[in-house]
Amino acid sequence: MNIEKEAEDFTANHSFHVPKPTWTHVALHCKDIDKMIDWYEEFTHFSLLFKEKDESGYGAWLGDKTQHDQPFVLVLMQFFEGHDPFAPATHHPLGPFAHIGIEMPNKAAVDAVAKRAGESNCLMLGPVKMPKRIGYICFVRDPEGNVVEFSYDQGVYTKARESWGGNPSD
């Protein structure tokens, strides 16, 4: 593979491109992509945008389908044996503090996730009320060991509107 030659001969694949730098995704390595897709569809509001197979392995994107104007997706990649472009590096899961954060609309929603996670033996912490900038949270582990935080009253939206502008009801 001649990376320099491929970069020189680059041709765009898509007709639409963002007009400015845009935060688009978080990517996770996994050993069983179908198990991860099922878990994220069960425990989060994410749905599968697409899944594909290529010479490197299986890839999938999951996200909130109501955010089609400004998508932010979770990218999952399961590399085939001998096709991991990062080899021999080890892929480590997010945690214990590094995590994916999902804001919930109310405290009961956090409690419901924590209850399901407890029943599935993947609850790591909580639910618990933390300091002001953390809110009411629970930490859950996905099948690969990555930590996902479900929070209520964390204040991300409030702080962004206070600092960057915008209507609180948007």
Secondary structure, 3 states (H helix, E strand, C coil): CCHHHHHHCCCCCCCCCCCCCCCCEEEEECCCHHHHHHHHHHHCCCEEEEEEECCCEEEEEEECHHHCCCCCEEEEEEECCCCCCCCCCCCCCCCCCCEEEEECCCHHHHHHHHHHHHHCCCEEEEEEECCCCCCEEEEEECCCCCEEEEEECCCHHHHHHHHHCCCCCC
